Amino acid sequence: MKRTIVWFRKDFRLHDHPALWEASRRGAIIPLFIWSEQDQAEYADNEGTSWWLYHSLKELKSKLRIRELNLIIKAGNEFEAIIDVMKESKADAFYFNDRYEPVEQLRQERITKQLESIGVEVNRFTGNLLFSPDLLNGKGEPYKVFTSYWNRMLQENVVHPHPVPVEMEGFADGISSLNLDELGLPERFPSMEKHWQPGEEAAIETWRTFSEDALLHYKKERDMISSGATSTLSPFLAMGNISVKAVWHAARRLNEEDSNPVLHQSVEAFLRQLAWREFAYHQLIHHPDMIRLPLRKQFLAFPWQRTDEEFRKWQEGRTGYPLIDAGMRELRETGVIHNRVRMVAASFLVKHLLIPWQDGYNWFEKNLIDYDMANNATGWQWVAGSGIDSSPYFRIFNPYLQSEKFDPNGDYIRKWVPELATLPTAYIHKPSAAPMDILNESGVEIGLTYPSPIVDHAAARKRALAAFQQIKGRAEEPPV
Ligand SMILES: Cc1cc2nc3c(=O)[nH]c(=O)nc-3n(C[C@H](O)[C@H](O)[C@H](O)COP(=O)(O)OP(=O)(O)OC[C@H]3O[C@@H](n4cnc5c(N)ncnc54)[C@H](O)[C@@H]3O)c2cc1C
């Protein structure tokens, strides 16, 4: 009987798990999770993703248990852990789905070499993206423009997802394993529990609800902050609780079964967002230093003016700009921010406060429950204007206008900035402009119950453009 170890890492699901699927066709399966130092470092600063990991593992373990498979959990040096399991199980093959973060790439290359050098069959699969992200353009170069990448993607064949293997043969005799609770991951995270249910079952249910109720209006409504028109799949995709290929094909199937042009437009808009995720990984594998360094190198000389106090006010949602404050408070409470607000809040940090985007990246890395290295780096570089195919630096979001346009009734602000909840809609976006009697009636005292704006929008805009002028001479350089 052939025995294959399947290594789980941010692909905590049974459906469309190519490594698991192929291992099930080969013989007995030994599912393995390793809590190595590298994994511990990855989760150390983000309590939300640690909590999500705990529950993803718990669910995976119980789903495997029902099928008489035992999830083996090891800690410590990963190579030693793998060798231990190989010896204990007499497995002769090691299968896993690739990851694309620079440290993960190094790790999987190293393990592959080490195992192959001792005669173990190693097989790697594309499990968490639609394609392997190393596609190159006609000139043999990485893509620099999203639309070209998207057009290329549409010509490629996205492999159909595998179902959950019907027959999986387990092998656990004599293999030692830690208990999940020995890893020190948090089982409870009360504020997140109010908003999220991690795991594969919840992911599938989230997709089902979105596709039945909201997808039809996705194109028109996705930017409206309180519309509930987006999928909220990001934390599930980030942890691999749902397969992006499964989502892609399910959305396309809906299109094929229904001739409604509104649905067709919405499905296309949704698929484009999944494509941005692919494009983000494409960038990350070709520019592994993009989490720290600007892709447009002239931004290395950008005259940032970081102050700890302003940074703290942004983190805490006390900038005096209600939309920004609502977003930053939503982040602390739920681990996510609506994409529109993410863009405006990030832009505010980088352009209104002239604080380096890397500081914002780090804050999101610690606090986002959907934290994803490629998407986070791409998002920040897009906003800062230093990325590939990014928003030009001189386009500066006006937080007041963004608020009026995308939260017209102020519902989002009222929810997350309750001290402004009773302000009339006409003033909720810019309370500092409200007449004194209105403020009094609403119990708002600017500077006391709610901060006055930490910077003036017009002055901050002017200052940002002047800062940009200092590097503009070099601003036409193409991204590296
Ligand atoms: C500064 C900044 C940082 C960001 N950091 C992250 C991050 O760490 N993790 C993350 O998943 N997304 C990040 N995003 C992208 C985006 O904000 C989220 O993916 C989106 O808000 C998730 O909500 P949803 O699942 O309802 O999205 P939907 O609109 O339903 O989109 C479906 C899926 O497509 C992908 N997607 C959507 N928008 C983008 C985008 N702009 N770039 C890449 N993929 C996208 C996500 O996987 C998302 O779940 C960031 C954006 C910005 C501007």
The ligand as a Tripos MOL2 file, in Angstrom:
@<TRIPOS>MOLECULE
LIG
   53    58     1     0     0
SMALL
NO_CHARGES

@<TRIPOS>ATOM
      1 C1         -4.6950   49.1540    1.1330 C.3       1 LIG1
      2 C2         -5.4090   47.8640    0.7880 C.ar      1 LIG1
      3 C3         -5.0520   46.6830    1.4350 C.ar      1 LIG1
      4 C4         -5.7060   45.4810    1.1250 C.ar      1 LIG1
      5 N1         -5.3380   44.3360    1.8010 N.ar      1 LIG1
      6 C5         -5.9550   43.1660    1.5080 C.ar      1 LIG1
      7 C6         -5.5950   41.9620    2.1970 C.ar      1 LIG1
      8 O1         -4.6740   41.9200    3.0300 O.2       1 LIG1
      9 N2         -6.2920   40.8240    1.8900 N.ar      1 LIG1
     10 C7         -7.2750   40.7960    0.9330 C.ar      1 LIG1
     11 O2         -7.8600   39.7370    0.6920 O.2       1 LIG1
     12 N3         -7.5940   41.9160    0.2590 N.ar      1 LIG1
     13 C8         -6.9910   43.0930    0.5190 C.ar      1 LIG1
     14 N4         -7.3530   44.2270   -0.1630 N.ar      1 LIG1
     15 C9         -8.3130   44.1140   -1.2890 C.3       1 LIG1
     16 C10        -9.8020   44.2790   -0.9410 C.3       1 LIG1
     17 O3        -10.0110   45.4000   -0.1350 O.3       1 LIG1
     18 C11       -10.4100   43.0510   -0.2630 C.3       1 LIG1
     19 O4        -10.0420   41.8770   -0.9460 O.3       1 LIG1
     20 C12       -11.9450   43.1360   -0.2390 C.3       1 LIG1
     21 O5        -12.3460   44.2720    0.4720 O.3       1 LIG1
     22 C13       -12.5210   41.9000    0.3910 C.3       1 LIG1
     23 O6        -13.9280   41.9840    0.4850 O.3       1 LIG1
     24 P1        -14.8390   40.9230   -0.2570 P.3       1 LIG1
     25 O7        -14.3530   39.5460    0.0100 O.co2     1 LIG1
     26 O8        -16.2530   41.2350    0.1090 O.co2     1 LIG1
     27 O9        -14.5390   41.2830   -1.7870 O.3       1 LIG1
     28 P2        -15.3410   41.0440   -3.1410 P.3       1 LIG1
     29 O10       -15.5730   42.3710   -3.7390 O.co2     1 LIG1
     30 O11       -16.4920   40.1630   -2.9500 O.co2     1 LIG1
     31 O12       -14.2420   40.3300   -4.0680 O.3       1 LIG1
     32 C14       -14.0810   38.9080   -4.1180 C.3       1 LIG1
     33 C15       -12.6490   38.5370   -3.8140 C.3       1 LIG1
     34 O13       -11.7860   39.1120   -4.7900 O.3       1 LIG1
     35 C16       -10.5470   39.4750   -4.1850 C.3       1 LIG1
     36 N5        -10.3870   40.9320   -4.2830 N.ar      1 LIG1
     37 C17       -11.3430   41.8860   -4.2310 C.ar      1 LIG1
     38 N6        -10.8040   43.1120   -4.3970 N.ar      1 LIG1
     39 C18        -9.4760   42.9130   -4.5330 C.ar      1 LIG1
     40 C19        -8.3780   43.7910   -4.7340 C.ar      1 LIG1
     41 N7         -8.5190   45.1050   -4.8380 N.pl3     1 LIG1
     42 N8         -7.1340   43.2500   -4.8160 N.ar      1 LIG1
     43 C20        -6.9510   41.9130   -4.7310 C.ar      1 LIG1
     44 N9         -7.9590   41.0370   -4.5500 N.ar      1 LIG1
     45 C21        -9.2000   41.5330   -4.4520 C.ar      1 LIG1
     46 C22       -10.6420   39.0880   -2.7130 C.3       1 LIG1
     47 O14       -10.0610   37.8120   -2.5460 O.3       1 LIG1
     48 C23       -12.1370   39.0630   -2.4870 C.3       1 LIG1
     49 O15       -12.5220   38.2150   -1.4230 O.3       1 LIG1
     50 C24        -6.7160   45.4500    0.1300 C.ar      1 LIG1
     51 C25        -7.0620   46.6410   -0.5140 C.ar      1 LIG1
     52 C26        -6.4300   47.8370   -0.1950 C.ar      1 LIG1
     53 C27        -6.8210   49.0980   -0.8970 C.3       1 LIG1
@<TRIPOS>BOND
     1     1     2 1
     2     2     3 ar
     3     2    52 ar
     4     3     4 ar
     5     4     5 ar
     6     4    50 ar
     7     5     6 ar
     8     6     7 ar
     9     6    13 1
    10     7     8 2
    11     7     9 ar
    12     9    10 ar
    13    10    11 2
    14    10    12 ar
    15    12    13 ar
    16    13    14 ar
    17    14    15 1
    18    14    50 ar
    19    15    16 1
    20    16    17 1
    21    16    18 1
    22    18    19 1
    23    18    20 1
    24    20    21 1
    25    20    22 1
    26    22    23 1
    27    23    24 1
    28    24    25 2
    29    24    26 1
    30    24    27 1
    31    27    28 1
    32    28    29 2
    33    28    30 1
    34    28    31 1
    35    31    32 1
    36    32    33 1
    37    33    34 1
    38    33    48 1
    39    34    35 1
    40    35    36 1
    41    35    46 1
    42    36    37 ar
    43    36    45 ar
    44    37    38 ar
    45    38    39 ar
    46    39    40 ar
    47    39    45 ar
    48    40    41 1
    49    40    42 ar
    50    42    43 ar
    51    43    44 ar
    52    44    45 ar
    53    46    47 1
    54    46    48 1
    55    48    49 1
    56    50    51 ar
    57    51    52 ar
    58    52    53 1
@<TRIPOS>SUBSTRUCTURE
     1 LIG1         1 GROUP 0 **** ****
